[in-house]
Amino acid sequence: MDLAGLNAFIAIAETGSFSLAAERLHLTQPAVSKRLAALEAQLDVRLFDRLGREIGLTEAGRALLPRAYQILSVLDDTRRALSNLNGDIGGRLSLATSHHIGLHRLPSLLRTFTRAHPQVSLDIRFLDSEVAYEEVLHGRAELAVITLAPRTAPPVRAGTVWDDPLDFVVAPEHPLAQMPDVTLADVAGHPAVFPGGNTFTHHIAQQLFDRAGLRPNIAMSTNYMETIKMMVSIGIAWSVLPRTMLDEQVVRLPLPGVQLARQLGYIFHTERTLSNAAMAFMALLDSERDTCISPSSEDNVDTQQE
């Protein structure tokens, strides 16, 4: 089966667009169309219905999609297994990470890794943690370093690296900053800029208000922590930020009895063979965890492939 055609088919199915598929594959739109046409001719079926500018999978396309994922996954797995035989740490490592972790947690680790393993070619993509999770699940990224979901379901497995405390913050001149004693109800009464509703961080903060029977006044939302910090710093809203981001631009609101934290770490697909490069990077992350998390809270992960 034509692997280039399968890659084009998957890209079109996921993006819903020939032009976006071409952008993802770094090809021209006619080249993508040609690859799909060749695959349809080879299989003797139509894979997409084209209605004006809208496209959708046909019944044959819907049947092919999970099999296409499986075919490419098995091929990639085979390549990694064969490459691992010589024990060398090299080749390409596809790594997804969130913007916040990529900017604030990974630089020193990536510097250490590239110096230790100069033969590894890093393919780093900055994505929302939830999107990075899907990239690992579908085999488009070998590892992801992200904000971990409260629960990770097989075949994806997670390893905690950092405990990331979260604080309620406002600008120094915000009315909440002038109050001697602030409660969660006080906070809920003021406008907030929140992490996007699809993010793990949003759910962590939202659950706190739900348990208290309160509804936060969410005026704006964005997935970028740096943008949230800027909006808070100009005094128009409060928010929840990682403690590592606090400086003179914002002040922490001490809320009695309130402790929020999220877990940051890595995820991988347990049914796919990890490259030597991926296992080396996971070992580096584990060593970082050992310096950041107490022995009683460690989340040990067995990286050996079955």
C-alpha positions as CSV (number, residue, x, y, z in Angstrom):
1,M,0.0,0.0,0.0
2,D,1.2,3.5,-0.8
3,L,2.5,5.0,2.4
4,A,2.7,8.5,1.1
5,G,-0.9,8.2,0.1
6,L,-1.9,6.9,3.5
7,N,-0.1,9.9,5.1
8,A,-2.0,12.3,2.8
9,F,-5.3,10.5,3.6
10,I,-4.8,10.8,7.3
11,A,-3.8,14.5,7.1
12,I,-6.9,15.3,5.1
13,A,-9.2,13.3,7.4
14,E,-7.8,15.0,10.5
15,T,-7.7,18.6,9.2
16,G,-10.8,18.4,7.0
17,S,-9.0,20.3,4.3
18,F,-6.7,19.7,1.4
19,S,-4.9,23.0,1.9
20,L,-4.3,22.3,5.7
21,A,-3.2,18.8,4.9
22,A,-0.7,20.2,2.4
23,E,0.6,22.7,5.0
24,R,1.0,19.9,7.6
25,L,2.9,17.7,5.1
26,H,5.0,20.5,3.7
27,L,3.6,19.8,0.2
28,T,1.6,21.7,-2.4
29,Q,-2.1,21.1,-2.5
30,P,-2.0,19.5,-6.0
31,A,0.6,17.1,-4.6
32,V,-1.7,16.1,-1.8
33,S,-4.6,15.6,-4.2
34,K,-2.4,13.5,-6.5
35,R,-1.3,11.2,-3.6
36,L,-5.0,10.8,-2.5
37,A,-6.1,10.0,-6.1
38,A,-3.4,7.4,-6.4
39,L,-4.5,5.8,-3.1
40,E,-8.1,5.8,-4.2
41,A,-7.2,4.2,-7.6
42,Q,-5.1,1.6,-5.8
43,L,-8.0,0.7,-3.5
44,D,-10.6,1.2,-6.1
45,V,-12.8,3.2,-3.7
46,R,-13.7,6.9,-3.1
47,L,-12.4,7.9,0.3
48,F,-13.9,11.4,0.6
49,D,-17.2,13.0,-0.5
50,R,-16.6,16.5,-1.9
51,L,-19.5,18.9,-1.5
52,G,-18.4,22.3,-2.6
53,R,-15.7,23.4,-0.1
54,E,-16.8,20.7,2.4
55,I,-15.3,17.3,2.5
56,G,-16.2,14.3,4.5
57,L,-15.1,10.7,4.8
58,T,-17.1,8.1,2.9
59,E,-18.0,4.8,4.4
60,A,-14.9,3.4,2.9
61,G,-12.8,6.3,4.3
62,R,-14.2,5.7,7.8
63,A,-13.3,2.0,7.6
64,L,-9.8,2.8,6.3
65,L,-8.9,5.5,8.9
66,P,-8.2,3.3,12.0
67,R,-6.4,0.8,9.8
68,A,-4.3,3.5,8.3
69,Y,-3.2,4.6,11.8
70,Q,-2.4,0.9,12.6
71,I,-0.4,0.4,9.4
72,L,1.8,3.5,9.9
73,S,2.1,2.7,13.7
74,V,3.4,-0.8,13.0
75,L,5.9,0.5,10.4
76,D,7.2,3.2,12.8
77,D,7.4,0.7,15.6
78,T,9.4,-1.7,13.4
79,R,11.8,1.0,12.3
80,R,12.5,1.9,15.9
81,A,12.9,-1.7,17.0
82,L,15.5,-2.3,14.3
83,S,17.2,1.0,14.9
84,N,17.5,0.1,18.7
85,L,19.4,-3.1,18.0
86,N,22.8,-1.4,17.7
87,G,22.3,0.4,21.0
88,D,23.2,3.8,19.5
89,I,21.3,6.9,20.7
90,G,20.6,8.8,17.6
91,G,18.0,9.4,14.9
92,R,14.9,11.6,15.3
93,L,13.0,12.1,18.5
94,S,9.5,13.6,18.1
95,L,8.7,15.5,21.2
96,A,5.5,17.5,22.0
97,T,5.4,19.9,24.9
98,S,3.2,22.7,26.2
99,H,4.3,26.3,25.7
100,H,4.7,26.9,29.5
101,I,6.8,23.8,30.1
102,G,8.8,24.3,27.0
103,L,9.7,27.9,28.1
104,H,10.1,27.4,31.8
105,R,11.1,23.8,32.5
106,L,12.7,22.2,29.5
107,P,15.5,24.5,28.3
108,S,18.2,23.3,30.7
109,L,17.2,19.6,30.2
110,L,17.3,20.0,26.4
111,R,20.7,21.6,26.7
112,T,22.0,18.7,28.8
113,F,20.4,16.1,26.4
114,T,21.7,17.6,23.2
115,R,25.2,17.9,24.6
116,A,25.1,14.2,25.8
117,H,23.5,12.9,22.6
118,P,24.5,15.1,19.6
119,Q,23.4,12.5,17.1
120,V,19.8,12.9,18.1
121,S,17.7,15.2,15.9
122,L,15.0,16.8,18.0
123,D,11.6,17.5,16.5
124,I,9.9,19.7,19.1
125,R,6.3,20.9,18.7
126,F,4.7,23.4,21.1
127,L,1.1,22.4,21.6
128,D,-1.6,22.6,24.3
129,S,-1.2,19.7,26.7
130,E,-4.5,18.2,25.6
131,V,-3.5,18.3,22.0
132,A,-0.1,16.8,22.8
133,Y,-1.8,13.9,24.6
134,E,-3.7,13.1,21.3
135,E,-0.4,13.3,19.4
136,V,1.1,10.6,21.6
137,L,-2.1,8.5,21.5
138,H,-2.2,8.5,17.7
139,G,1.5,7.9,17.3
140,R,2.4,11.3,15.9
141,A,4.7,12.1,18.8
142,E,6.9,9.6,20.6
143,L,6.9,11.6,23.9
144,A,5.0,14.5,25.3
145,V,6.1,16.7,28.3
146,I,2.9,18.3,29.5
147,T,0.5,19.1,32.3
148,L,-0.8,15.7,33.3
149,A,-4.4,14.8,33.2
150,P,-5.9,13.8,36.6
151,R,-6.2,10.2,35.2
152,T,-4.3,8.8,32.3
153,A,-5.9,5.8,30.6
154,P,-4.1,2.9,28.8
155,P,-2.5,2.7,26.4
156,V,-1.0,6.0,27.4
157,R,1.1,6.0,30.5
158,A,2.4,9.0,32.5
159,G,5.4,9.8,34.7
160,T,5.3,12.7,37.1
161,V,8.4,15.0,37.0
162,W,7.4,18.2,38.7
163,D,4.8,19.2,41.3
164,D,3.5,22.6,40.1
165,P,1.8,24.7,42.9
166,L,-0.9,27.2,41.6
167,D,-1.7,30.5,43.3
168,F,-4.5,33.0,43.0
169,V,-3.0,36.2,41.8
170,V,-4.0,39.8,41.1
171,A,-2.2,43.1,40.2
172,P,-0.8,45.0,43.3
173,E,-3.5,47.7,42.8
174,H,-6.4,45.3,42.4
175,P,-9.2,45.7,45.0
176,L,-8.7,42.1,46.2
177,A,-5.1,42.9,47.0
178,Q,-6.2,45.7,49.4
179,M,-8.5,43.4,51.5
180,P,-7.0,42.2,54.8
181,D,-8.8,38.8,54.6
182,V,-9.8,37.3,51.3
183,T,-12.2,34.4,50.8
184,L,-13.0,32.3,47.8
185,A,-16.4,33.9,47.7
186,D,-14.7,37.4,47.5
187,V,-12.6,36.1,44.6
188,A,-15.6,34.7,42.8
189,G,-17.3,38.1,42.8
190,H,-14.6,39.7,40.6
191,P,-13.9,39.2,36.9
192,A,-11.3,36.5,36.1
193,V,-9.2,35.5,33.2
194,F,-9.1,31.8,33.2
195,P,-7.1,29.0,31.4
196,G,-9.2,27.7,28.4
197,G,-12.1,25.5,29.3
198,N,-10.5,22.5,27.5
199,T,-7.4,22.6,29.7
200,F,-6.4,20.5,32.6
201,T,-5.5,23.6,34.6
202,H,-9.0,25.0,34.1
203,H,-10.6,21.9,35.4
204,I,-8.4,21.9,38.5
205,A,-9.4,25.5,39.4
206,Q,-13.1,25.0,38.4
207,Q,-13.4,22.0,40.7
208,L,-12.4,24.1,43.7
209,F,-15.2,26.5,43.1
210,D,-17.7,23.7,42.4
211,R,-16.9,22.1,45.7
212,A,-17.5,25.4,47.5
213,G,-20.8,25.9,45.6
214,L,-19.4,29.0,43.9
215,R,-19.3,30.2,40.3
216,P,-16.3,32.2,39.2
217,N,-16.9,35.2,37.0
218,I,-14.9,34.2,34.0
219,A,-14.7,37.3,31.8
220,M,-11.9,36.0,29.4
221,S,-10.0,32.8,28.8
222,T,-6.8,31.8,27.0
223,N,-4.6,28.8,26.9
224,Y,-1.3,30.8,27.3
225,M,0.0,31.4,30.8
226,E,2.1,34.3,29.7
227,T,-1.0,36.0,28.3
228,I,-2.9,35.4,31.5
229,K,-0.1,36.9,33.5
230,M,-0.1,40.0,31.3
231,M,-3.9,40.4,31.7
232,V,-3.7,40.1,35.4
233,S,-0.8,42.5,35.7
234,I,-2.7,45.4,34.2
235,G,-5.3,45.0,36.9
236,I,-8.5,44.0,35.0
237,A,-8.9,40.5,36.4
238,W,-7.6,37.8,38.8
239,S,-6.4,34.4,37.8
240,V,-4.6,31.2,38.8
241,L,-0.9,31.0,37.8
242,P,2.0,28.6,38.5
243,R,4.0,29.8,41.5
244,T,7.1,29.7,39.4
245,M,5.7,32.7,37.3
246,L,5.1,35.0,40.2
247,D,7.1,38.3,40.4
248,E,6.6,41.9,41.2
249,Q,4.0,42.3,38.4
250,V,1.4,40.2,40.4
251,V,0.7,39.5,44.0
252,R,-0.5,36.2,45.6
253,L,-3.8,36.1,47.3
254,P,-3.5,34.0,50.5
255,L,-6.8,32.1,50.7
256,P,-7.2,30.1,54.0
257,G,-7.4,26.4,53.4
258,V,-6.9,26.6,49.7
259,Q,-4.1,24.7,48.1
260,L,-4.0,24.1,44.4
261,A,-1.4,22.2,42.4
262,R,-1.0,20.4,39.1
263,Q,1.4,17.6,38.0
264,L,3.8,18.1,35.2
265,G,5.5,15.2,33.5
266,Y,5.8,13.0,30.4
267,I,3.5,10.5,28.7
268,F,4.2,7.8,26.2
269,H,2.3,5.0,24.4
270,T,2.8,1.7,26.0
271,E,2.0,-0.3,22.9
272,R,4.7,1.3,20.8
273,T,8.4,0.6,20.9
274,L,10.4,3.6,22.2
275,S,13.5,4.6,20.5
276,N,16.8,4.6,22.3
277,A,16.7,8.4,22.2
278,A,13.2,8.5,23.8
279,M,14.3,6.2,26.6
280,A,17.4,8.3,27.2
281,F,15.3,11.5,27.4
282,M,12.8,9.7,29.8
283,A,15.8,8.7,32.0
284,L,16.9,12.4,32.1
285,L,13.4,13.4,33.1
286,D,13.3,10.8,35.8
287,S,16.6,12.1,37.2
288,E,15.1,15.6,37.2
289,R,12.0,14.2,39.1
290,D,14.3,12.6,41.7
291,T,15.7,16.0,42.5
292,C,12.3,17.7,42.7
293,I,10.0,15.2,44.3
294,S,10.4,13.6,47.7
295,P,10.7,9.8,47.8
296,S,7.3,9.4,49.3
297,S,5.6,11.2,46.4
298,E,7.6,9.7,43.5
299,D,5.7,8.1,40.6
300,N,8.0,5.4,39.3
301,V,7.5,4.5,35.7
302,D,9.0,1.3,34.1
303,T,10.2,2.4,30.7
304,Q,11.1,-1.1,29.6
305,Q,9.1,-2.3,26.6
306,E,7.3,-5.6,26.8
